[in-house]
Amino acid sequence: MLPLMKRIWRAWKGLAHRIITAQNYVLMAIVYWVALAPVALVLKLVRHEVVPAAPEQDPEGSFWQQRRVPPLDMDRASRMY
């Protein structure tokens, strides 16, 4: 009886994996068409640039921004973040 149950369990796991894979494709397609596509369409219609074409202050055309490093002191060292 136990070997038969093991075979059934292994067959069920294989079938469940195929079902979940198909379900994943369907859910991701729904998320794309319901959430991402309308946002992209609206941004395109209002001609809003999410990322600017070129930075104006940097002549090299880089998006790099210098980060201000806070001073090292005991107060900052005692905090984790």
N, CA, C and O of each residue as an XYZ file, in Angstrom:
324
protein
N       0.814     -1.195      0.000
C       0.000      0.000      0.000
C       0.864      1.268      0.000
O       0.544      2.240     -0.684
N       1.967      1.252      0.776
C       2.834      2.415      0.871
C       3.496      2.767     -0.473
O       3.526      3.945     -0.828
N       4.026      1.794     -1.233
C       4.616      2.157     -2.535
C       3.590      2.775     -3.497
O       3.925      3.672     -4.270
N       2.359      2.299     -3.447
C       1.313      2.869     -4.301
C       1.037      4.319     -3.905
O       0.879      5.179     -4.772
N       0.979      4.590     -2.617
C       0.729      5.953     -2.143
C       1.882      6.891     -2.520
O       1.665      8.059     -2.842
N       3.113      6.360     -2.475
C       4.262      7.181     -2.863
C       4.190      7.549     -4.339
O       4.473      8.686     -4.714
N       3.810      6.585     -5.177
C       3.687      6.868     -6.607
C       2.583      7.891     -6.870
O       2.743      8.785     -7.700
N       1.479      7.756     -6.168
C       0.385      8.710     -6.328
C       0.832     10.106     -5.884
O       0.539     11.100     -6.548
N       1.546     10.171     -4.752
C       2.018     11.449     -4.243
C       2.990     12.106     -5.214
O       2.901     13.309     -5.456
N       3.918     11.332     -5.774
C       4.876     11.891     -6.742
C       4.167     12.366     -8.006
O       4.519     13.408     -8.560
N       3.178     11.615     -8.463
C       2.418     12.029     -9.648
C       1.653     13.323     -9.360
O       1.599     14.222    -10.200
N       1.066     13.406     -8.171
C       0.328     14.606     -7.805
C       1.261     15.818     -7.731
O       0.882     16.905     -8.169
N       2.475     15.656     -7.185
C       3.418     16.769     -7.111
C       3.798     17.257     -8.506
O       3.909     18.462     -8.728
N       3.998     16.342     -9.440
C       4.323     16.743    -10.807
C       3.175     17.493    -11.459
O       3.387     18.503    -12.130
N       1.952     16.996    -11.262
C       0.777     17.671    -11.819
C       0.586     19.041    -11.171
O       0.288     20.018    -11.859
N       0.757     19.114     -9.856
C       0.601     20.392     -9.152
C       1.634     21.404     -9.631
O       1.321     22.590     -9.747
N       2.842     20.968     -9.909
C       3.873     21.874    -10.409
C       3.474     22.449    -11.767
O       3.651     23.643    -12.009
N       2.942     21.618    -12.646
C       2.505     22.111    -13.957
C       1.320     23.069    -13.824
O       1.237     24.060    -14.549
N       0.413     22.777    -12.908
C      -0.738     23.661    -12.689
C      -0.270     25.020    -12.170
O      -0.743     26.057    -12.634
N       0.654     25.018    -11.214
C       1.149     26.265    -10.635
C       1.908     27.083    -11.676
O       1.814     28.310    -11.689
N       2.656     26.413    -12.543
C       3.376     27.127    -13.597
C       2.397     27.829    -14.532
O       2.600     28.994    -14.872
N       1.350     27.143    -14.949
C       0.346     27.756    -15.818
C      -0.366     28.896    -15.094
O      -0.613     29.948    -15.683
N      -0.691     28.693    -13.833
C      -1.362     29.727    -13.043
C      -0.478     30.962    -12.917
O      -0.982     32.084    -12.951
N       0.818     30.775    -12.774
C       1.744     31.897    -12.665
C       1.734     32.744    -13.930
O       1.706     33.971    -13.844
N       1.754     32.116    -15.098
C       1.709     32.867    -16.352
C       0.411     33.668    -16.461
O       0.424     34.818    -16.899
N      -0.691     33.071    -16.070
C      -1.982     33.760    -16.152
C      -2.015     34.943    -15.183
O      -2.429     36.038    -15.565
N      -1.590     34.741    -13.945
C      -1.622     35.822    -12.959
C      -0.680     36.964    -13.340
O      -1.034     38.132    -13.173
N       0.504     36.649    -13.847
C       1.429     37.709    -14.243
C       0.887     38.495    -15.443
O       1.092     39.706    -15.530
N       0.208     37.827    -16.355
C      -0.404     38.528    -17.489
C      -1.512     39.455    -17.003
O      -1.640     40.577    -17.492
N      -2.306     38.996    -16.052
C      -3.374     39.835    -15.503
C      -2.780     41.053    -14.803
O      -3.259     42.171    -14.993
N      -1.749     40.846    -14.002
C      -1.104     41.968    -13.312
C      -0.555     42.957    -14.325
O      -0.689     44.166    -14.138
N       0.058     42.469    -15.391
C       0.614     43.370    -16.399
C      -0.485     44.205    -17.043
O      -0.373     45.429    -17.115
N      -1.540     43.558    -17.507
C      -2.574     44.270    -18.250
C      -3.471     45.121    -17.359
O      -4.059     46.090    -17.841
N      -3.592     44.792    -16.080
C      -4.460     45.569    -15.191
C      -3.683     46.694    -14.503
O      -4.240     47.768    -14.277
N      -2.433     46.474    -14.171
C      -1.690     47.469    -13.399
C      -0.675     48.247    -14.236
O      -0.680     49.477    -14.214
N       0.176     47.567    -14.957
C       1.276     48.255    -15.630
C       0.879     48.915    -16.946
O       1.279     50.048    -17.213
N       0.112     48.233    -17.756
C      -0.235     48.777    -19.072
C      -1.035     50.076    -18.978
O      -0.715     51.013    -19.710
N      -2.056     50.192    -18.121
C      -2.772     51.477    -18.034
C      -1.893     52.635    -17.550
O      -2.026     53.759    -18.035
N      -1.009     52.366    -16.611
C      -0.112     53.415    -16.128
C       0.807     53.872    -17.259
O       1.004     55.072    -17.451
N       1.357     52.940    -17.992
C       2.234     53.296    -19.113
C       1.466     54.068    -20.178
O       1.995     55.014    -20.762
N       0.228     53.673    -20.434
C      -0.590     54.366    -21.436
C      -0.881     55.805    -21.003
O      -0.779     56.730    -21.809
N      -1.241     55.991    -19.741
C      -1.522     57.337    -19.237
C      -0.264     58.200    -19.300
O      -0.330     59.353    -19.726
N       0.878     57.661    -18.884
C       2.114     58.436    -18.939
C       2.478     58.804    -20.372
O       2.987     59.896    -20.627
N       2.220     57.898    -21.304
C       2.517     58.191    -22.703
C       1.565     59.249    -23.253
O       1.973     60.103    -24.040
N       0.302     59.199    -22.843
C      -0.672     60.173    -23.340
C      -0.395     61.579    -22.814
O      -0.577     62.557    -23.539
N       0.041     61.689    -21.571
C       0.343     63.016    -21.026
C       1.785     63.415    -21.297
O       2.224     64.484    -20.875
N       2.515     62.573    -21.989
C       3.910     62.817    -22.371
C       4.783     63.124    -21.157
O       5.597     64.047    -21.179
N       4.604     62.345    -20.114
C       5.401     62.509    -18.900
C       6.621     61.608    -18.988
O       6.505     60.407    -19.231
N       7.811     62.209    -18.784
C       9.037     61.423    -18.799
C       9.327     60.931    -17.393
O       9.504     61.734    -16.477
N       9.377     59.631    -17.217
C       9.675     59.066    -15.910
C      11.144     59.286    -15.575
O      11.481     59.654    -14.450
N      12.008     59.063    -16.547
C      13.441     59.327    -16.393
C      13.782     60.463    -17.342
O      13.506     60.368    -18.537
N      14.373     61.527    -16.836
C      14.697     62.646    -17.727
C      15.660     62.223    -18.834
O      16.465     61.308    -18.660
N      15.564     62.898    -19.960
C      16.365     62.530    -21.123
C      17.852     62.686    -20.855
O      18.631     61.783    -21.161
N      18.258     63.813    -20.291
C      19.676     64.034    -19.987
C      19.765     65.034    -18.838
O      19.034     66.025    -18.814
N      20.634     64.781    -17.915
C      20.806     65.754    -16.827
C      21.377     67.055    -17.361
O      22.262     67.053    -18.216
N      20.867     68.157    -16.853
C      21.298     69.460    -17.388
C      22.548     69.988    -16.709
O      23.329     70.700    -17.340
N      22.761     69.661    -15.441
C      23.911     70.231    -14.748
C      25.201     69.453    -14.988
O      26.279     69.990    -14.735
N      25.136     68.221    -15.461
C      26.339     67.420    -15.680
C      26.660     67.390    -17.172
O      25.879     66.844    -17.951
N      27.782     67.960    -17.585
C      28.106     67.992    -19.018
C      28.398     66.610    -19.609
O      28.327     66.435    -20.826
N      28.722     65.633    -18.770
C      29.030     64.303    -19.287
C      27.774     63.482    -19.553
O      27.855     62.411    -20.155
N      26.627     63.963    -19.119
C      25.386     63.246    -19.359
C      25.163     62.088    -18.401
O      24.461     61.135    -18.741
N      25.735     62.150    -17.231
C      25.606     61.074    -16.268
C      24.462     61.361    -15.307
O      24.150     62.519    -15.034
N      23.839     60.305    -14.795
C      22.782     60.451    -13.801
C      23.339     60.330    -12.384
O      22.566     60.286    -11.427
N      24.630     60.277    -12.232
C      25.253     60.107    -10.929
C      25.024     61.355    -10.093
O      25.188     62.476    -10.574
N      24.640     61.149     -8.826
C      24.462     62.261     -7.901
C      25.367     62.031     -6.701
O      25.418     60.932     -6.147
N      26.068     63.062     -6.314
C      26.950     62.951     -5.168
C      26.109     62.845     -3.903
O      25.122     63.564     -3.749
N      26.488     61.970     -3.019
C      25.776     61.766     -1.769
C      26.524     62.471     -0.649
O      27.745     62.370     -0.535
N      25.762     63.192      0.180
C      26.374     63.870      1.314
C      26.559     62.853      2.429
O      25.599     62.235      2.888
N      27.789     62.688      2.854
C      28.105     61.732      3.912
C      28.027     62.455      5.249
O      28.732     63.444      5.451
N      27.182     61.982      6.169
C      27.109     62.654      7.471
C      28.396     62.439      8.256
O      29.101     61.454      8.034
N      28.707     63.347      9.169
C      29.950     63.209      9.938
C      29.917     61.969     10.828
O      28.862     61.556     11.310
N      31.079     61.396     11.031
C      31.179     60.224     11.891
C      31.293     60.684     13.339
O      32.228     61.399     13.700
N      30.346     60.274     14.154
C      30.389     60.612     15.567
C      29.790     59.450     16.359
O      29.302     58.485     15.771
N      29.825     59.537     17.650
C      29.340     58.444     18.508
C      27.829     58.264     18.390
O      27.328     57.144     18.497
N      27.107     59.350     18.170
C      25.651     59.263     18.028
C      25.288     58.414     16.809
O      24.415     57.549     16.879
N      25.967     58.672     15.702
C      25.694     57.917     14.476
C      26.179     56.474     14.602
O      25.551     55.561     14.066
N      27.275     56.267     15.295
C      27.838     54.925     15.445
C      26.940     54.036     16.305
O      26.969     52.813     16.164
N      26.153     54.627     17.185
C      25.295     53.827     18.066
C      24.016     53.382     17.363
O      23.334     52.472     17.836
N      23.682     54.023     16.226
C      22.489     53.632     15.473
C      22.857     52.616     14.397
O      23.924     52.699     13.788
N      21.966     51.663     14.172
C      22.264     50.643     13.177
C      22.136     51.212     11.762
O      22.956     50.909     10.895
N      21.107     52.036     11.525
C      20.874     52.566     10.182
C      20.892     54.072     10.202
O      20.714     54.706      9.162
